[in-house]
Amino acid sequence: MSVEVKAPMPGKILEVLVKVGDQVKEDDELLMLEAMKMENPIYAPADGTVKDIKVKASDSVETDQLLVVIE
């Protein structure tokens, strides 16, 4: 079962902290999103393995845009 991690708000990706194949635990930081001049960490919603990363540093994202897929 895949879990999709989506952007909670529009912003810019500052840093991708994981790579495909990484094991993550619930609440691990996946990305750093800059929005409203604040850095907002994006956390894993569940344990699993990073299957796909849909963004890279400096990408602009919209609300609900798919960022990471965890399996």
mmCIF file of the N, C-alpha and C atoms, coordinates in Angstrom:
data_MODEL
# 
_entry.id   MODEL 
# 
loop_
_atom_site.group_PDB 
_atom_site.id 
_atom_site.type_symbol 
_atom_site.label_atom_id 
_atom_site.label_alt_id 
_atom_site.label_comp_id 
_atom_site.label_asym_id 
_atom_site.label_entity_id 
_atom_site.label_seq_id 
_atom_site.pdbx_PDB_ins_code 
_atom_site.Cartn_x 
_atom_site.Cartn_y 
_atom_site.Cartn_z 
_atom_site.occupancy 
_atom_site.B_iso_or_equiv 
_atom_site.pdbx_formal_charge 
_atom_site.auth_seq_id 
_atom_site.auth_comp_id 
_atom_site.auth_asym_id 
_atom_site.auth_atom_id 
_atom_site.pdbx_PDB_model_num 
ATOM 1   N N  . MET A 1 1  ? 0.843  -1.187 0.000  1.00 0.00 ? 1  MET A N  1 
ATOM 2   C CA . MET A 1 1  ? 0.000  0.000  0.000  1.00 0.00 ? 1  MET A CA 1 
ATOM 3   C C  . MET A 1 1  ? 0.889  1.251  0.000  1.00 0.00 ? 1  MET A C  1 
ATOM 4   N N  . SER A 1 2  ? 0.672  2.126  -0.943 1.00 0.00 ? 2  SER A N  1 
ATOM 5   C CA . SER A 1 2  ? 1.463  3.351  -1.054 1.00 0.00 ? 2  SER A CA 1 
ATOM 6   C C  . SER A 1 2  ? 0.817  4.486  -0.267 1.00 0.00 ? 2  SER A C  1 
ATOM 7   N N  . VAL A 1 3  ? 1.678  5.346  0.280  1.00 0.00 ? 3  VAL A N  1 
ATOM 8   C CA . VAL A 1 3  ? 1.233  6.548  0.964  1.00 0.00 ? 3  VAL A CA 1 
ATOM 9   C C  . VAL A 1 3  ? 1.789  7.729  0.187  1.00 0.00 ? 3  VAL A C  1 
ATOM 10  N N  . GLU A 1 4  ? 0.907  8.643  -0.196 1.00 0.00 ? 4  GLU A N  1 
ATOM 11  C CA . GLU A 1 4  ? 1.342  9.832  -0.934 1.00 0.00 ? 4  GLU A CA 1 
ATOM 12  C C  . GLU A 1 4  ? 1.524  10.988 0.041  1.00 0.00 ? 4  GLU A C  1 
ATOM 13  N N  . VAL A 1 5  ? 2.666  11.656 -0.086 1.00 0.00 ? 5  VAL A N  1 
ATOM 14  C CA . VAL A 1 5  ? 2.941  12.843 0.726  1.00 0.00 ? 5  VAL A CA 1 
ATOM 15  C C  . VAL A 1 5  ? 2.741  14.042 -0.186 1.00 0.00 ? 5  VAL A C  1 
ATOM 16  N N  . LYS A 1 6  ? 1.813  14.924 0.196  1.00 0.00 ? 6  LYS A N  1 
ATOM 17  C CA . LYS A 1 6  ? 1.469  16.075 -0.641 1.00 0.00 ? 6  LYS A CA 1 
ATOM 18  C C  . LYS A 1 6  ? 1.816  17.377 0.071  1.00 0.00 ? 6  LYS A C  1 
ATOM 19  N N  . ALA A 1 7  ? 2.005  18.407 -0.717 1.00 0.00 ? 7  ALA A N  1 
ATOM 20  C CA . ALA A 1 7  ? 2.332  19.723 -0.171 1.00 0.00 ? 7  ALA A CA 1 
ATOM 21  C C  . ALA A 1 7  ? 1.131  20.284 0.597  1.00 0.00 ? 7  ALA A C  1 
ATOM 22  N N  . PRO A 1 8  ? 1.347  20.734 1.831  1.00 0.00 ? 8  PRO A N  1 
ATOM 23  C CA . PRO A 1 8  ? 0.244  21.293 2.615  1.00 0.00 ? 8  PRO A CA 1 
ATOM 24  C C  . PRO A 1 8  ? -0.101 22.729 2.212  1.00 0.00 ? 8  PRO A C  1 
ATOM 25  N N  . MET A 1 9  ? 0.822  23.368 1.483  1.00 0.00 ? 9  MET A N  1 
ATOM 26  C CA . MET A 1 9  ? 0.634  24.761 1.075  1.00 0.00 ? 9  MET A CA 1 
ATOM 27  C C  . MET A 1 9  ? 1.562  25.046 -0.100 1.00 0.00 ? 9  MET A C  1 
ATOM 28  N N  . PRO A 1 10 ? 1.303  26.109 -0.852 1.00 0.00 ? 10 PRO A N  1 
ATOM 29  C CA . PRO A 1 10 ? 2.232  26.456 -1.930 1.00 0.00 ? 10 PRO A CA 1 
ATOM 30  C C  . PRO A 1 10 ? 3.554  26.948 -1.360 1.00 0.00 ? 10 PRO A C  1 
ATOM 31  N N  . GLY A 1 11 ? 4.628  26.699 -2.076 1.00 0.00 ? 11 GLY A N  1 
ATOM 32  C CA . GLY A 1 11 ? 5.938  27.139 -1.612 1.00 0.00 ? 11 GLY A CA 1 
ATOM 33  C C  . GLY A 1 11 ? 7.043  26.653 -2.528 1.00 0.00 ? 11 GLY A C  1 
ATOM 34  N N  . LYS A 1 12 ? 8.260  26.657 -1.987 1.00 0.00 ? 12 LYS A N  1 
ATOM 35  C CA . LYS A 1 12 ? 9.447  26.264 -2.742 1.00 0.00 ? 12 LYS A CA 1 
ATOM 36  C C  . LYS A 1 12 ? 10.201 25.203 -1.947 1.00 0.00 ? 12 LYS A C  1 
ATOM 37  N N  . ILE A 1 13 ? 10.621 24.150 -2.621 1.00 0.00 ? 13 ILE A N  1 
ATOM 38  C CA . ILE A 1 13 ? 11.385 23.096 -1.972 1.00 0.00 ? 13 ILE A CA 1 
ATOM 39  C C  . ILE A 1 13 ? 12.803 23.610 -1.723 1.00 0.00 ? 13 ILE A C  1 
ATOM 40  N N  . LEU A 1 14 ? 13.207 23.651 -0.453 1.00 0.00 ? 14 LEU A N  1 
ATOM 41  C CA . LEU A 1 14 ? 14.558 24.099 -0.107 1.00 0.00 ? 14 LEU A CA 1 
ATOM 42  C C  . LEU A 1 14 ? 15.542 22.942 -0.155 1.00 0.00 ? 14 LEU A C  1 
ATOM 43  N N  . GLU A 1 15 ? 15.090 21.763 0.329  1.00 0.00 ? 15 GLU A N  1 
ATOM 44  C CA . GLU A 1 15 ? 16.001 20.631 0.454  1.00 0.00 ? 15 GLU A CA 1 
ATOM 45  C C  . GLU A 1 15 ? 15.207 19.332 0.471  1.00 0.00 ? 15 GLU A C  1 
ATOM 46  N N  . VAL A 1 16 ? 15.725 18.327 -0.232 1.00 0.00 ? 16 VAL A N  1 
ATOM 47  C CA . VAL A 1 16 ? 15.169 16.972 -0.177 1.00 0.00 ? 16 VAL A CA 1 
ATOM 48  C C  . VAL A 1 16 ? 16.095 16.172 0.742  1.00 0.00 ? 16 VAL A C  1 
ATOM 49  N N  . LEU A 1 17 ? 15.556 15.627 1.816  1.00 0.00 ? 17 LEU A N  1 
ATOM 50  C CA . LEU A 1 17 ? 16.368 14.998 2.860  1.00 0.00 ? 17 LEU A CA 1 
ATOM 51  C C  . LEU A 1 17 ? 16.446 13.476 2.743  1.00 0.00 ? 17 LEU A C  1 
ATOM 52  N N  . VAL A 1 18 ? 15.719 12.905 1.784  1.00 0.00 ? 18 VAL A N  1 
ATOM 53  C CA . VAL A 1 18 ? 15.724 11.450 1.590  1.00 0.00 ? 18 VAL A CA 1 
ATOM 54  C C  . VAL A 1 18 ? 16.007 11.140 0.126  1.00 0.00 ? 18 VAL A C  1 
ATOM 55  N N  . LYS A 1 19 ? 16.291 9.863  -0.159 1.00 0.00 ? 19 LYS A N  1 
ATOM 56  C CA . LYS A 1 19 ? 16.443 9.430  -1.545 1.00 0.00 ? 19 LYS A CA 1 
ATOM 57  C C  . LYS A 1 19 ? 15.649 8.149  -1.752 1.00 0.00 ? 19 LYS A C  1 
ATOM 58  N N  . VAL A 1 20 ? 15.402 7.808  -3.002 1.00 0.00 ? 20 VAL A N  1 
ATOM 59  C CA . VAL A 1 20 ? 14.643 6.601  -3.315 1.00 0.00 ? 20 VAL A CA 1 
ATOM 60  C C  . VAL A 1 20 ? 15.350 5.392  -2.696 1.00 0.00 ? 20 VAL A C  1 
ATOM 61  N N  . GLY A 1 21 ? 14.569 4.546  -2.041 1.00 0.00 ? 21 GLY A N  1 
ATOM 62  C CA . GLY A 1 21 ? 15.120 3.360  -1.389 1.00 0.00 ? 21 GLY A CA 1 
ATOM 63  C C  . GLY A 1 21 ? 15.360 3.533  0.100  1.00 0.00 ? 21 GLY A C  1 
ATOM 64  N N  . ASP A 1 22 ? 15.347 4.777  0.578  1.00 0.00 ? 22 ASP A N  1 
ATOM 65  C CA . ASP A 1 22 ? 15.549 5.018  2.015  1.00 0.00 ? 22 ASP A CA 1 
ATOM 66  C C  . ASP A 1 22 ? 14.384 4.455  2.832  1.00 0.00 ? 22 ASP A C  1 
ATOM 67  N N  . GLN A 1 23 ? 14.723 3.876  3.978  1.00 0.00 ? 23 GLN A N  1 
ATOM 68  C CA . GLN A 1 23 ? 13.709 3.458  4.944  1.00 0.00 ? 23 GLN A CA 1 
ATOM 69  C C  . GLN A 1 23 ? 13.392 4.676  5.814  1.00 0.00 ? 23 GLN A C  1 
ATOM 70  N N  . VAL A 1 24 ? 12.103 4.956  6.002  1.00 0.00 ? 24 VAL A N  1 
ATOM 71  C CA . VAL A 1 24 ? 11.705 6.066  6.864  1.00 0.00 ? 24 VAL A CA 1 
ATOM 72  C C  . VAL A 1 24 ? 10.718 5.575  7.909  1.00 0.00 ? 24 VAL A C  1 
ATOM 73  N N  . LYS A 1 25 ? 10.724 6.272  9.025  1.00 0.00 ? 25 LYS A N  1 
ATOM 74  C CA . LYS A 1 25 ? 9.774  6.006  10.104 1.00 0.00 ? 25 LYS A CA 1 
ATOM 75  C C  . LYS A 1 25 ? 8.778  7.157  10.141 1.00 0.00 ? 25 LYS A C  1 
ATOM 76  N N  . GLU A 1 26 ? 7.602  6.895  10.687 1.00 0.00 ? 26 GLU A N  1 
ATOM 77  C CA . GLU A 1 26 ? 6.609  7.942  10.841 1.00 0.00 ? 26 GLU A CA 1 
ATOM 78  C C  . GLU A 1 26 ? 7.241  9.126  11.562 1.00 0.00 ? 26 GLU A C  1 
ATOM 79  N N  . ASP A 1 27 ? 7.005  10.321 11.065 1.00 0.00 ? 27 ASP A N  1 
ATOM 80  C CA . ASP A 1 27 ? 7.494  11.595 11.608 1.00 0.00 ? 27 ASP A CA 1 
ATOM 81  C C  . ASP A 1 27 ? 8.953  11.914 11.266 1.00 0.00 ? 27 ASP A C  1 
ATOM 82  N N  . ASP A 1 28 ? 9.620  11.093 10.435 1.00 0.00 ? 28 ASP A N  1 
ATOM 83  C CA . ASP A 1 28 ? 10.937 11.475 9.917  1.00 0.00 ? 28 ASP A CA 1 
ATOM 84  C C  . ASP A 1 28 ? 10.759 12.642 8.947  1.00 0.00 ? 28 ASP A C  1 
ATOM 85  N N  . GLU A 1 29 ? 11.729 13.561 8.917  1.00 0.00 ? 29 GLU A N  1 
ATOM 86  C CA . GLU A 1 29 ? 11.673 14.663 7.963  1.00 0.00 ? 29 GLU A CA 1 
ATOM 87  C C  . GLU A 1 29 ? 12.030 14.160 6.565  1.00 0.00 ? 29 GLU A C  1 
ATOM 88  N N  . LEU A 1 30 ? 11.214 14.534 5.585  1.00 0.00 ? 30 LEU A N  1 
ATOM 89  C CA . LEU A 1 30 ? 11.446 14.145 4.191  1.00 0.00 ? 30 LEU A CA 1 
ATOM 90  C C  . LEU A 1 30 ? 11.977 15.301 3.360  1.00 0.00 ? 30 LEU A C  1 
ATOM 91  N N  . LEU A 1 31 ? 11.381 16.473 3.566  1.00 0.00 ? 31 LEU A N  1 
ATOM 92  C CA . LEU A 1 31 ? 11.685 17.653 2.758  1.00 0.00 ? 31 LEU A CA 1 
ATOM 93  C C  . LEU A 1 31 ? 11.626 18.895 3.635  1.00 0.00 ? 31 LEU A C  1 
ATOM 94  N N  . MET A 1 32 ? 12.225 19.966 3.133  1.00 0.00 ? 32 MET A N  1 
ATOM 95  C CA . MET A 1 32 ? 12.065 21.273 3.762  1.00 0.00 ? 32 MET A CA 1 
ATOM 96  C C  . MET A 1 32 ? 11.396 22.175 2.725  1.00 0.00 ? 32 MET A C  1 
ATOM 97  N N  . LEU A 1 33 ? 10.236 22.721 3.092  1.00 0.00 ? 33 LEU A N  1 
ATOM 98  C CA . LEU A 1 33 ? 9.439  23.559 2.202  1.00 0.00 ? 33 LEU A CA 1 
ATOM 99  C C  . LEU A 1 33 ? 9.450  24.990 2.739  1.00 0.00 ? 33 LEU A C  1 
ATOM 100 N N  . GLU A 1 34 ? 9.814  25.927 1.887  1.00 0.00 ? 34 GLU A N  1 
ATOM 101 C CA . GLU A 1 34 ? 9.748  27.339 2.279  1.00 0.00 ? 34 GLU A CA 1 
ATOM 102 C C  . GLU A 1 34 ? 8.415  27.903 1.822  1.00 0.00 ? 34 GLU A C  1 
ATOM 103 N N  . ALA A 1 35 ? 7.665  28.436 2.780  1.00 0.00 ? 35 ALA A N  1 
ATOM 104 C CA . ALA A 1 35 ? 6.372  29.052 2.474  1.00 0.00 ? 35 ALA A CA 1 
ATOM 105 C C  . ALA A 1 35 ? 6.165  30.206 3.444  1.00 0.00 ? 35 ALA A C  1 
ATOM 106 N N  . MET A 1 36 ? 5.699  31.320 2.935  1.00 0.00 ? 36 MET A N  1 
ATOM 107 C CA . MET A 1 36 ? 5.470  32.514 3.747  1.00 0.00 ? 36 MET A CA 1 
ATOM 108 C C  . MET A 1 36 ? 6.722  32.911 4.526  1.00 0.00 ? 36 MET A C  1 
ATOM 109 N N  . LYS A 1 37 ? 7.878  32.786 3.889  1.00 0.00 ? 37 LYS A N  1 
ATOM 110 C CA . LYS A 1 37 ? 9.181  33.141 4.454  1.00 0.00 ? 37 LYS A CA 1 
ATOM 111 C C  . LYS A 1 37 ? 9.541  32.323 5.693  1.00 0.00 ? 37 LYS A C  1 
ATOM 112 N N  . MET A 1 38 ? 8.934  31.150 5.824  1.00 0.00 ? 38 MET A N  1 
ATOM 113 C CA . MET A 1 38 ? 9.244  30.246 6.938  1.00 0.00 ? 38 MET A CA 1 
ATOM 114 C C  . MET A 1 38 ? 9.646  28.889 6.373  1.00 0.00 ? 38 MET A C  1 
ATOM 115 N N  . GLU A 1 39 ? 10.536 28.199 7.084  1.00 0.00 ? 39 GLU A N  1 
ATOM 116 C CA . GLU A 1 39 ? 10.910 26.845 6.697  1.00 0.00 ? 39 GLU A CA 1 
ATOM 117 C C  . GLU A 1 39 ? 9.953  25.864 7.369  1.00 0.00 ? 39 GLU A C  1 
ATOM 118 N N  . ASN A 1 40 ? 9.311  25.032 6.564  1.00 0.00 ? 40 ASN A N  1 
ATOM 119 C CA . ASN A 1 40 ? 8.326  24.080 7.061  1.00 0.00 ? 40 ASN A CA 1 
ATOM 120 C C  . ASN A 1 40 ? 8.778  22.664 6.737  1.00 0.00 ? 40 ASN A C  1 
ATOM 121 N N  . PRO A 1 41 ? 9.164  21.884 7.750  1.00 0.00 ? 41 PRO A N  1 
ATOM 122 C CA . PRO A 1 41 ? 9.545  20.498 7.476  1.00 0.00 ? 41 PRO A CA 1 
ATOM 123 C C  . PRO A 1 41 ? 8.314  19.680 7.072  1.00 0.00 ? 41 PRO A C  1 
ATOM 124 N N  . ILE A 1 42 ? 8.505  18.793 6.107  1.00 0.00 ? 42 ILE A N  1 
ATOM 125 C CA . ILE A 1 42 ? 7.456  17.870 5.684  1.00 0.00 ? 42 ILE A CA 1 
ATOM 126 C C  . ILE A 1 42 ? 7.835  16.496 6.225  1.00 0.00 ? 42 ILE A C  1 
ATOM 127 N N  . TYR A 1 43 ? 6.949  15.902 7.018  1.00 0.00 ? 43 TYR A N  1 
ATOM 128 C CA . TYR A 1 43 ? 7.238  14.654 7.721  1.00 0.00 ? 43 TYR A CA 1 
ATOM 129 C C  . TYR A 1 43 ? 6.582  13.454 7.053  1.00 0.00 ? 43 TYR A C  1 
ATOM 130 N N  . ALA A 1 44 ? 7.190  12.288 7.254  1.00 0.00 ? 44 ALA A N  1 
ATOM 131 C CA . ALA A 1 44 ? 6.600  11.037 6.773  1.00 0.00 ? 44 ALA A CA 1 
ATOM 132 C C  . ALA A 1 44 ? 5.337  10.738 7.580  1.00 0.00 ? 44 ALA A C  1 
ATOM 133 N N  . PRO A 1 45 ? 4.217  10.444 6.916  1.00 0.00 ? 45 PRO A N  1 
ATOM 134 C CA . PRO A 1 45 ? 2.982  10.125 7.636  1.00 0.00 ? 45 PRO A CA 1 
ATOM 135 C C  . PRO A 1 45 ? 2.929  8.677  8.131  1.00 0.00 ? 45 PRO A C  1 
ATOM 136 N N  . ALA A 1 46 ? 3.865  7.847  7.660  1.00 0.00 ? 46 ALA A N  1 
ATOM 137 C CA . ALA A 1 46 ? 3.861  6.429  8.033  1.00 0.00 ? 46 ALA A CA 1 
ATOM 138 C C  . ALA A 1 46 ? 5.251  5.842  7.827  1.00 0.00 ? 46 ALA A C  1 
ATOM 139 N N  . ASP A 1 47 ? 5.489  4.674  8.430  1.00 0.00 ? 47 ASP A N  1 
ATOM 140 C CA . ASP A 1 47 ? 6.736  3.942  8.193  1.00 0.00 ? 47 ASP A CA 1 
ATOM 141 C C  . ASP A 1 47 ? 6.714  3.378  6.773  1.00 0.00 ? 47 ASP A C  1 
ATOM 142 N N  . GLY A 1 48 ? 7.889  3.221  6.171  1.00 0.00 ? 48 GLY A N  1 
ATOM 143 C CA . GLY A 1 48 ? 7.958  2.589  4.863  1.00 0.00 ? 48 GLY A CA 1 
ATOM 144 C C  . GLY A 1 48 ? 9.258  2.885  4.151  1.00 0.00 ? 48 GLY A C  1 
ATOM 145 N N  . THR A 1 49 ? 9.246  2.602  2.860  1.00 0.00 ? 49 THR A N  1 
ATOM 146 C CA . THR A 1 49 ? 10.403 2.829  1.994  1.00 0.00 ? 49 THR A CA 1 
ATOM 147 C C  . THR A 1 49 ? 10.042 3.898  0.972  1.00 0.00 ? 49 THR A C  1 
ATOM 148 N N  . VAL A 1 50 ? 10.945 4.841  0.748  1.00 0.00 ? 50 VAL A N  1 
ATOM 149 C CA . VAL A 1 50 ? 10.712 5.887  -0.249 1.00 0.00 ? 50 VAL A CA 1 
ATOM 150 C C  . VAL A 1 50 ? 10.734 5.234  -1.631 1.00 0.00 ? 50 VAL A C  1 
ATOM 151 N N  . LYS A 1 51 ? 9.587  5.286  -2.316 1.00 0.00 ? 51 LYS A N  1 
ATOM 152 C CA . LYS A 1 51 ? 9.460  4.655  -3.633 1.00 0.00 ? 51 LYS A CA 1 
ATOM 153 C C  . LYS A 1 51 ? 9.749  5.646  -4.756 1.00 0.00 ? 51 LYS A C  1 
ATOM 154 N N  . ASP A 1 52 ? 9.308  6.891  -4.574 1.00 0.00 ? 52 ASP A N  1 
ATOM 155 C CA . ASP A 1 52 ? 9.462  7.890  -5.642 1.00 0.00 ? 52 ASP A CA 1 
ATOM 156 C C  . ASP A 1 52 ? 9.507  9.279  -5.018 1.00 0.00 ? 52 ASP A C  1 
ATOM 157 N N  . ILE A 1 53 ? 10.325 10.143 -5.600 1.00 0.00 ? 53 ILE A N  1 
ATOM 158 C CA . ILE A 1 53 ? 10.407 11.547 -5.192 1.00 0.00 ? 53 ILE A CA 1 
ATOM 159 C C  . ILE A 1 53 ? 10.065 12.382 -6.416 1.00 0.00 ? 53 ILE A C  1 
ATOM 160 N N  . LYS A 1 54 ? 9.018  13.173 -6.313 1.00 0.00 ? 54 LYS A N  1 
ATOM 161 C CA . LYS A 1 54 ? 8.488  13.903 -7.464 1.00 0.00 ? 54 LYS A CA 1 
ATOM 162 C C  . LYS A 1 54 ? 9.020  15.329 -7.586 1.00 0.00 ? 54 LYS A C  1 
ATOM 163 N N  . VAL A 1 55 ? 9.837  15.780 -6.625 1.00 0.00 ? 55 VAL A N  1 
ATOM 164 C CA . VAL A 1 55 ? 10.346 17.155 -6.643 1.00 0.00 ? 55 VAL A CA 1 
ATOM 165 C C  . VAL A 1 55 ? 11.840 17.158 -6.357 1.00 0.00 ? 55 VAL A C  1 
ATOM 166 N N  . LYS A 1 56 ? 12.462 18.311 -6.631 1.00 0.00 ? 56 LYS A N  1 
ATOM 167 C CA . LYS A 1 56 ? 13.880 18.499 -6.296 1.00 0.00 ? 56 LYS A CA 1 
ATOM 168 C C  . LYS A 1 56 ? 14.036 19.885 -5.690 1.00 0.00 ? 56 LYS A C  1 
ATOM 169 N N  . ALA A 1 57 ? 15.197 20.128 -5.097 1.00 0.00 ? 57 ALA A N  1 
ATOM 170 C CA . ALA A 1 57 ? 15.457 21.432 -4.489 1.00 0.00 ? 57 ALA A CA 1 
ATOM 171 C C  . ALA A 1 57 ? 15.242 22.536 -5.504 1.00 0.00 ? 57 ALA A C  1 
ATOM 172 N N  . SER A 1 58 ? 14.653 23.619 -5.078 1.00 0.00 ? 58 SER A N  1 
ATOM 173 C CA . SER A 1 58 ? 14.330 24.838 -5.832 1.00 0.00 ? 58 SER A CA 1 
ATOM 174 C C  . SER A 1 58 ? 13.052 24.732 -6.651 1.00 0.00 ? 58 SER A C  1 
ATOM 175 N N  . ASP A 1 59 ? 12.382 23.567 -6.655 1.00 0.00 ? 59 ASP A N  1 
ATOM 176 C CA . ASP A 1 59 ? 11.092 23.454 -7.337 1.00 0.00 ? 59 ASP A CA 1 
ATOM 177 C C  . ASP A 1 59 ? 10.028 24.254 -6.590 1.00 0.00 ? 59 ASP A C  1 
ATOM 178 N N  . SER A 1 60 ? 9.154  24.907 -7.343 1.00 0.00 ? 60 SER A N  1 
ATOM 179 C CA . SER A 1 60 ? 7.972  25.533 -6.752 1.00 0.00 ? 60 SER A CA 1 
ATOM 180 C C  . SER A 1 60 ? 6.848  24.508 -6.767 1.00 0.00 ? 60 SER A C  1 
ATOM 181 N N  . VAL A 1 61 ? 6.080  24.466 -5.678 1.00 0.00 ? 61 VAL A N  1 
ATOM 182 C CA . VAL A 1 61 ? 4.990  23.500 -5.585 1.00 0.00 ? 61 VAL A CA 1 
ATOM 183 C C  . VAL A 1 61 ? 3.693  24.209 -5.205 1.00 0.00 ? 61 VAL A C  1 
ATOM 184 N N  . GLU A 1 62 ? 2.589  23.574 -5.569 1.00 0.00 ? 62 GLU A N  1 
ATOM 185 C CA . GLU A 1 62 ? 1.263  24.083 -5.238 1.00 0.00 ? 62 GLU A CA 1 
ATOM 186 C C  . GLU A 1 62 ? 0.655  23.218 -4.135 1.00 0.00 ? 62 GLU A C  1 
ATOM 187 N N  . THR A 1 63 ? -0.368 23.721 -3.487 1.00 0.00 ? 63 THR A N  1 
ATOM 188 C CA . THR A 1 63 ? -1.082 22.964 -2.463 1.00 0.00 ? 63 THR A CA 1 
ATOM 189 C C  . THR A 1 63 ? -1.573 21.641 -3.044 1.00 0.00 ? 63 THR A C  1 
ATOM 190 N N  . ASP A 1 64 ? -1.382 20.561 -2.303 1.00 0.00 ? 64 ASP A N  1 
ATOM 191 C CA . ASP A 1 64 ? -1.800 19.202 -2.673 1.00 0.00 ? 64 ASP A CA 1 
ATOM 192 C C  . ASP A 1 64 ? -0.994 18.584 -3.817 1.00 0.00 ? 64 ASP A C  1 
ATOM 193 N N  . GLN A 1 65 ? 0.099  19.214 -4.218 1.00 0.00 ? 65 GLN A N  1 
ATOM 194 C CA . GLN A 1 65 ? 0.968  18.608 -5.238 1.00 0.00 ? 65 GLN A CA 1 
ATOM 195 C C  . GLN A 1 65 ? 1.696  17.422 -4.619 1.00 0.00 ? 65 GLN A C  1 
ATOM 196 N N  . LEU A 1 66 ? 1.795  16.324 -5.363 1.00 0.00 ? 66 LEU A N  1 
ATOM 197 C CA . LEU A 1 66 ? 2.474  15.116 -4.897 1.00 0.00 ? 66 LEU A CA 1 
ATOM 198 C C  . LEU A 1 66 ? 3.965  15.386 -4.780 1.00 0.00 ? 66 LEU A C  1 
ATOM 199 N N  . LEU A 1 67 ? 4.527  15.067 -3.604 1.00 0.00 ? 67 LEU A N  1 
ATOM 200 C CA . LEU A 1 67 ? 5.948  15.291 -3.345 1.00 0.00 ? 67 LEU A CA 1 
ATOM 201 C C  . LEU A 1 67 ? 6.726  13.987 -3.298 1.00 0.00 ? 67 LEU A C  1 
ATOM 202 N N  . VAL A 1 68 ? 6.244  13.037 -2.496 1.00 0.00 ? 68 VAL A N  1 
ATOM 203 C CA . VAL A 1 68 ? 6.960  11.775 -2.243 1.00 0.00 ? 68 VAL A CA 1 
ATOM 204 C C  . VAL A 1 68 ? 5.940  10.645 -2.149 1.00 0.00 ? 68 VAL A C  1 
ATOM 205 N N  . VAL A 1 69 ? 6.338  9.466  -2.629 1.00 0.00 ? 69 VAL A N  1 
ATOM 206 C CA . VAL A 1 69 ? 5.522  8.264  -2.469 1.00 0.00 ? 69 VAL A CA 1 
ATOM 207 C C  . VAL A 1 69 ? 6.299  7.302  -1.557 1.00 0.00 ? 69 VAL A C  1 
ATOM 208 N N  . ILE A 1 70 ? 5.632  6.848  -0.503 1.00 0.00 ? 70 ILE A N  1 
ATOM 209 C CA . ILE A 1 70 ? 6.221  5.886  0.441  1.00 0.00 ? 70 ILE A CA 1 
ATOM 210 C C  . ILE A 1 70 ? 5.446  4.580  0.324  1.00 0.00 ? 70 ILE A C  1 
ATOM 211 N N  . GLU A 1 71 ? 6.177  3.484  0.285  1.00 0.00 ? 71 GLU A N  1 
ATOM 212 C CA . GLU A 1 71 ? 5.529  2.176  0.142  1.00 0.00 ? 71 GLU A CA 1 
ATOM 213 C C  . GLU A 1 71 ? 5.789  1.317  1.353  1.00 0.00 ? 71 GLU A C  1 
# 
